[in-house]
Amino acid sequence: MPPCARRSRRTRRPRCTPISRRNGLGSGVSDAIVARDDETAIAALLGNKSAQIREETLDLLVERADGRSSWHEPLVARPRLSAKAAGRLTAFVADSLVESLQRRRDLDPTTARAVKEAVRTRLERKSDPDWAMAVSAGASETESGLERATAMHQAGELTDEAIFGALARGNRAFVIAAIAVKSAVRIEIVQKIVSLASAQGVVSIAWKAGLDIRQAVQLQTQLARIPPSSTLRPRGGEGWPLSPDDMRWQLEFFGA
């Protein structure tokens, strides 16, 4: 019988959590548990240090973890964290968990450097009033940026030069509005992707907006303030690092 196939008579839901705690789980079973998207079972799986979890699966869980606090502590404590996962975690876990991550002595040099760089970026972000204004912009500012971007788009003036010129001047609120208009995605969703510093989310929304991968890299580093070690870069020099299906899935995940 496949993992989680037995169901509780009371809840009629798969009983994945006991399986998640079993000693020595293989990566295939871990993938099956993750596929069920049971928050409690995944928290137990992450806390099971004997369970094998593929790097790609762990990266996916890190991308989904911001609003799921029960995953934060076991993710920070996972053995053999990749540089990408460790850097991404510092963007949203509590300060105490960031400190725990910094104190780990089992991280390889690349991952340790990624954590150090991400922590520095986190501190800079907290002290940057422009960033705070862009992420938590008031309704009037958001509406103003959206009205301007919409008018420029209708006039054929919302060009790449206009968008990245605004980015160079630090006008993040307008850039977010412009991406929302060009991608036909609600501005609240673009704001969420940027505020969570999701590399996969930023790449996906840039693709939806008709930008190219090099511009997507700029948005990752300059708009979302993602550390260079955690950015998604061109595949083969020019190609997108995610497939169209993956990018569509990312947009759906954020509610686009």
C-alpha positions as CSV (number, residue, x, y, z in Angstrom):
1,M,0.0,0.0,0.0
2,P,1.5,3.4,-1.0
3,P,2.5,5.9,1.7
4,C,-0.4,7.7,3.4
5,A,-2.9,5.4,1.7
6,R,-4.5,4.3,5.0
7,R,-7.1,6.8,6.2
8,S,-8.4,7.6,9.6
9,R,-12.1,6.6,10.0
10,R,-12.7,9.7,12.0
11,T,-11.1,12.3,9.6
12,R,-11.1,10.4,6.3
13,R,-7.7,12.1,5.7
14,P,-4.4,10.3,5.0
15,R,-2.5,9.5,8.1
16,C,0.9,10.7,6.9
17,T,2.3,12.1,10.1
18,P,3.2,8.7,11.7
19,I,4.9,7.7,8.5
20,S,6.9,11.0,8.4
21,R,8.5,10.0,11.8
22,R,9.7,6.6,10.7
23,N,13.4,6.0,10.9
24,G,15.4,6.0,7.6
25,L,12.7,7.1,5.2
26,G,13.9,7.1,1.6
27,S,13.7,10.1,-0.7
28,G,10.8,8.5,-2.7
29,V,8.6,8.2,0.4
30,S,9.6,11.7,1.4
31,D,8.5,13.0,-2.0
32,A,5.2,11.2,-1.7
33,I,4.5,12.8,1.7
34,V,5.4,16.3,0.3
35,A,3.1,15.7,-2.6
36,R,0.1,15.3,-0.2
37,D,0.8,18.9,1.0
38,D,-0.2,18.0,4.6
39,E,1.5,20.8,6.7
40,T,1.7,18.7,9.9
41,A,3.1,15.6,8.2
42,I,5.7,17.7,6.3
43,A,6.7,19.4,9.6
44,A,7.3,16.0,11.1
45,L,9.2,14.9,8.0
46,L,11.5,17.9,8.2
47,G,12.1,17.2,11.9
48,N,13.1,13.6,11.1
49,K,16.8,13.9,10.5
50,S,17.1,10.3,9.4
51,A,14.7,10.9,6.5
52,Q,16.3,11.4,3.1
53,I,14.9,14.5,1.3
54,R,16.2,15.5,-2.2
55,E,17.8,18.9,-2.5
56,E,15.1,19.9,-5.1
57,T,12.3,18.8,-2.8
58,L,13.9,20.8,0.1
59,D,14.2,23.9,-2.1
60,L,10.6,23.6,-3.0
61,L,9.6,23.4,0.7
62,V,11.7,26.4,1.5
63,E,9.9,28.4,-1.2
64,R,6.5,27.4,0.4
65,A,7.6,27.8,4.0
66,D,7.2,31.5,4.7
67,G,3.6,31.3,5.9
68,R,4.1,28.0,7.6
69,S,5.9,28.6,10.9
70,S,5.8,25.0,12.0
71,W,8.3,24.2,9.2
72,H,10.8,27.0,10.1
73,E,12.7,25.4,13.0
74,P,13.1,21.9,11.4
75,L,14.2,23.5,8.1
76,V,16.9,25.5,9.9
77,A,18.0,22.4,11.6
78,R,18.0,20.1,8.5
79,P,21.3,18.4,7.9
80,R,23.2,19.2,4.6
81,L,21.4,22.4,3.9
82,S,22.2,23.8,0.4
83,A,23.6,27.4,0.1
84,K,20.4,28.3,-1.8
85,A,18.1,26.9,0.9
86,A,20.0,28.5,3.8
87,G,20.2,31.9,2.1
88,R,16.5,31.8,1.4
89,L,15.5,30.9,4.9
90,T,17.2,34.0,6.4
91,A,14.7,36.1,4.5
92,F,11.7,35.2,6.6
93,V,12.5,33.0,9.7
94,A,12.6,34.6,13.1
95,D,15.7,36.4,14.3
96,S,16.4,33.6,16.8
97,L,16.4,31.0,14.1
98,V,18.7,33.1,11.9
99,E,21.1,33.1,14.9
100,S,20.8,29.3,15.2
101,L,21.6,29.0,11.5
102,Q,24.7,31.3,11.9
103,R,25.9,29.2,14.9
104,R,25.8,25.9,12.9
105,R,29.3,24.5,12.4
106,D,28.4,21.7,10.0
107,L,27.7,24.0,7.1
108,D,30.1,23.8,4.2
109,P,32.1,27.0,3.4
110,T,29.8,27.9,0.4
111,T,26.6,27.6,2.5
112,A,28.2,29.5,5.4
113,R,29.1,32.4,3.1
114,A,25.6,32.4,1.7
115,V,24.1,32.7,5.2
116,K,26.5,35.5,6.1
117,E,25.6,37.4,2.9
118,A,21.9,36.8,3.3
119,V,22.0,38.1,6.9
120,R,23.8,41.2,5.8
121,T,21.1,41.8,3.2
122,R,18.4,41.2,5.8
123,L,19.9,43.8,8.1
124,E,20.3,46.3,5.2
125,R,16.6,45.7,4.2
126,K,15.4,46.4,7.8
127,S,17.2,49.7,7.8
128,D,16.2,50.8,4.3
129,P,13.2,53.2,4.4
130,D,12.7,53.0,0.7
131,W,12.4,49.3,0.8
132,A,9.9,49.5,3.7
133,M,7.9,52.0,1.8
134,A,7.8,49.9,-1.4
135,V,6.8,46.7,0.4
136,S,4.2,48.3,2.8
137,A,3.1,51.1,0.5
138,G,-0.1,52.8,1.5
139,A,-3.2,52.6,-0.6
140,S,-2.6,56.1,-2.1
141,E,0.9,55.4,-3.2
142,T,-0.1,52.0,-4.7
143,E,-3.0,53.5,-6.6
144,S,-0.8,56.3,-7.9
145,G,1.9,54.0,-9.2
146,L,-0.7,51.7,-10.7
147,E,-2.5,54.6,-12.4
148,R,0.7,55.9,-13.8
149,A,1.8,52.4,-15.0
150,T,-1.6,51.8,-16.6
151,A,-1.7,55.1,-18.4
152,M,1.9,54.6,-19.7
153,H,0.9,51.1,-20.9
154,Q,-2.1,52.3,-22.7
155,A,0.0,55.0,-24.4
156,G,2.7,52.5,-25.4
157,E,5.2,54.2,-23.1
158,L,5.7,51.4,-20.5
159,T,8.9,50.3,-22.0
160,D,11.7,48.3,-20.5
161,E,13.8,51.5,-20.4
162,A,11.1,53.2,-18.3
163,I,10.8,50.3,-15.9
164,F,14.5,49.8,-15.3
165,G,15.2,53.5,-15.3
166,A,12.7,53.7,-12.4
167,L,14.5,50.7,-10.7
168,A,17.8,52.5,-11.0
169,R,16.3,55.6,-9.3
170,G,15.0,53.4,-6.5
171,N,11.3,53.8,-7.4
172,R,10.4,50.3,-6.4
173,A,6.7,51.0,-5.9
174,F,6.4,52.1,-9.6
175,V,8.4,49.1,-10.8
176,I,6.1,46.7,-8.9
177,A,3.1,48.4,-10.4
178,A,4.6,48.3,-13.9
179,I,5.3,44.6,-13.6
180,A,1.7,44.0,-12.4
181,V,0.3,45.9,-15.4
182,K,2.6,44.1,-18.0
183,S,1.9,40.7,-16.5
184,A,-1.8,41.3,-15.9
185,V,-1.4,40.0,-12.4
186,R,-2.8,41.8,-9.3
187,I,-0.4,44.2,-7.7
188,E,-0.9,42.6,-4.3
189,I,0.5,39.3,-5.7
190,V,3.6,41.0,-7.2
191,Q,4.2,42.8,-3.9
192,K,4.0,39.5,-2.1
193,I,6.5,37.8,-4.4
194,V,8.9,40.7,-4.0
195,S,8.5,41.0,-0.2
196,L,9.1,37.2,0.2
197,A,12.3,37.5,-1.9
198,S,11.3,34.4,-3.8
199,A,13.8,33.9,-6.7
200,Q,11.5,31.5,-8.4
201,G,8.5,33.8,-8.0
202,V,10.4,36.9,-9.3
203,V,11.7,34.9,-12.4
204,S,8.1,33.7,-13.1
205,I,6.5,37.1,-12.8
206,A,9.2,38.6,-15.1
207,W,8.6,35.9,-17.6
208,K,4.8,36.6,-17.4
209,A,5.5,40.3,-17.9
210,G,7.4,39.6,-21.2
211,L,10.8,40.5,-19.8
212,D,14.0,38.5,-20.5
213,I,16.0,36.4,-18.1
214,R,18.8,39.0,-17.7
215,Q,16.2,41.5,-16.7
216,A,14.7,38.9,-14.3
217,V,18.2,38.7,-12.7
218,Q,18.1,42.5,-12.2
219,L,14.7,42.3,-10.6
220,Q,15.9,39.5,-8.2
221,T,19.0,41.4,-7.0
222,Q,17.8,45.1,-7.2
223,L,14.1,44.9,-6.5
224,A,13.7,41.8,-4.3
225,R,17.2,42.2,-2.8
226,I,17.9,38.5,-3.2
227,P,21.6,37.7,-2.5
228,P,23.6,36.9,-5.7
229,S,24.3,33.4,-4.4
230,S,20.6,32.7,-4.3
231,T,19.5,34.2,-7.6
232,L,18.3,32.1,-10.5
233,R,20.5,32.8,-13.6
234,P,20.3,32.1,-17.3
235,R,20.5,28.4,-18.3
236,G,23.1,27.9,-21.0
237,G,23.8,31.6,-21.1
238,E,20.4,32.8,-22.3
239,G,17.7,30.3,-21.4
240,W,15.2,30.5,-18.5
241,P,16.2,28.5,-15.5
242,L,12.7,27.2,-15.0
243,S,10.4,25.5,-17.5
244,P,7.2,27.3,-18.6
245,D,5.2,24.7,-16.6
246,D,7.3,25.4,-13.5
247,M,6.8,29.2,-13.9
248,R,3.1,28.8,-14.4
249,W,3.0,26.6,-11.2
250,Q,4.9,29.3,-9.3
251,L,2.4,32.0,-10.4
252,E,-0.5,29.7,-9.4
253,F,1.1,29.0,-6.0
254,F,1.2,32.8,-5.3
255,G,-2.4,33.2,-6.4
256,A,-1.9,34.6,-9.9
